[in-house]
């Protein structure tokens, strides 16, 4: 599978104290998915498995953003008959826990995703993991400390029948999250949303022509998170 790395940097402003912004990417490119002749999104049911990470709240943010992006691009959420995205998430997580090879602390592998996807009637399964997701404080060049978001996320799309990886992406990024009073959880939600939107732009570009709705926002992610936690 092809791998591509893109790096972009913005030099910090001398007086503003803004951190350097860096973006690094590797993984599949849209042409990789396109070459596999995928079906139209509205013909595909996708199971979204919980993300692997150090904190449950971060795992939930990643999964919520993925589900919203799937809807944005016209995919269907497995299991069939789910009355809401929150119900789809709960039913998929329940299927994962019933899987005979499930280990709560272990990273999910493509074979695991394929088994769970098949159990909930999906054609594709998606899982991901955070190598890093945090906020840090930077004060260089300025008087007021600024929060800076840091992310390292991997996302995998698996074909349930074959167990093969159709698309994968790893993104490492940093961005200024605002002055110190801004909550770290808000910075993380904004950063995850921006990053996963970017990954899905590549996935969408590799699919047959279809309608993509408005870009997912952090507010949409927060609203879904609240419904998932009820």
Residue pairs with C-beta under 8 A, 6 or more apart in sequence:
1 28
1 32
1 165
1 168
2 28
2 29
2 31
2 32
3 26
3 27
4 25
4 26
4 27
4 29
5 24
5 25
5 26
6 23
6 24
6 25
7 22
7 23
7 24
8 21
8 22
8 23
9 20
9 21
9 22
10 20
10 21
11 20
12 18
12 19
12 20
12 140
12 141
13 141
14 141
15 141
15 142
16 141
16 142
17 138
17 139
17 140
17 141
17 142
17 143
17 146
18 141
18 146
18 176
19 138
19 140
19 146
19 148
19 174
19 176
20 174
21 173
21 174
21 175
21 176
22 172
22 173
22 174
23 171
23 172
23 173
24 171
24 172
24 173
25 169
25 170
25 171
25 172
26 169
26 170
27 167
27 168
27 169
27 170
28 166
28 167
28 168
28 169
28 202
28 206
29 202
29 206
30 202
30 203
30 205
30 206
31 206
32 167
32 206
33 157
33 166
33 167
33 203
33 206
33 207
34 205
34 206
34 207
36 166
38 44
38 166
38 206
38 207
38 208
39 123
39 208
40 74
40 207
40 208
40 210
41 73
41 74
41 75
41 207
41 208
41 210
42 74
42 75
42 76
42 210
44 75
44 76
44 123
44 124
45 75
45 76
45 77
45 78
45 79
45 80
45 121
45 122
45 123
45 124
46 70
46 75
46 76
46 77
46 78
46 122
46 123
46 124
46 125
46 126
47 78
47 79
47 92
47 95
47 113
47 116
47 117
47 120
47 122
47 124
47 125
47 126
47 160
48 63
48 66
48 67
48 70
48 77
48 88
48 89
48 92
48 125
48 126
48 127
49 63
49 92
49 93
49 96
49 108
49 112
49 113
49 116
49 125
49 126
49 127
50 59
50 60
50 63
50 93
50 96
50 108
50 127
51 58
51 59
51 60
51 62
51 63
51 127
51 128
51 129
51 130
52 59
52 107
52 108
52 127
52 128
52 129
52 130
53 59
53 62
53 129
53 130
53 133
54 130
57 185
58 130
58 133
58 188
58 192
59 130
60 225
60 228
60 229
61 188
61 189
61 192
61 221
61 225
62 128
62 130
62 153
62 192
62 196
63 89
64 85
64 89
64 221
64 224
64 225
64 228
65 192
65 193
65 196
65 197
65 216
65 221
66 126
66 128
66 155
66 196
66 200
67 77
67 85
67 88
67 89
67 224
68 85
68 216
68 220
68 221
68 224
69 196
69 197
69 200
69 216
70 77
70 126
70 200
71 77
71 85
71 213
72 200
72 212
72 213
72 214
72 215
72 216
73 200
73 203
73 204
73 207
73 210
73 212
73 213
74 210
74 211
74 212
77 85
77 88
78 88
78 92
78 117
78 120
78 121
78 122
79 88
79 91
79 92
79 95
79 120
79 121
79 122
80 121
82 88
82 91
84 227
85 224
85 227
85 228
86 224
86 227
86 228
86 230
89 228
90 228
91 120
92 116
92 120
95 116
95 119
95 120
96 102
96 116
98 119
99 112
99 115
99 116
99 119
101 112
101 115
102 112
107 129
108 127
108 129
110 156
110 158
110 163
110 164
110 165
111 163
112 127
113 125
113 126
113 127
113 156
113 158
113 160
114 125
114 158
114 159
114 160
114 161
114 162
114 163
116 125
117 123
117 124
117 125
117 158
117 160
118 160
118 161
122 160
123 159
123 160
123 161
124 157
124 158
124 159
124 160
124 166
125 157
125 158
125 160
126 155
126 156
126 157
126 158
127 155
127 156
127 158
128 153
128 154
128 155
128 156
129 153
129 154
130 151
130 152
130 153
131 152
131 153
131 154
132 150
132 151
132 152
132 172
133 150
133 151
133 152
133 153
133 188
133 191
133 192
134 149
134 150
134 184
134 188
135 147
135 148
135 149
135 150
135 177
135 184
135 187
135 188
136 147
136 148
136 150
137 145
137 146
137 147
137 148
137 180
138 145
138 146
138 148
139 145
139 146
144 179
144 180
145 179
145 180
146 176
146 177
146 178
146 179
146 180
147 176
147 177
147 178
147 179
147 180
147 182
147 184
147 187
148 174
148 175
148 176
148 177
149 173
149 174
149 175
149 176
149 177
149 187
149 188
149 190
149 191
150 173
150 174
150 191
151 171
151 172
151 173
151 174
151 191
151 192
151 195
152 170
152 171
152 172
153 170
153 171
153 192
153 195
153 196
154 168
154 169
154 170
155 168
155 169
155 170
155 196
155 199
156 165
156 167
156 168
157 165
157 166
157 167
157 168
157 203
158 164
158 165
158 166
159 165
159 166
167 202
167 203
167 206
169 199
169 202
171 195
171 198
171 199
173 191
173 194
173 195
175 191
175 194
177 184
177 186
177 187
177 190
177 191
178 187
186 218
189 218
189 221
189 222
190 218
192 221
193 216
193 217
193 218
193 221
196 216
197 215
197 216
204 210
204 212
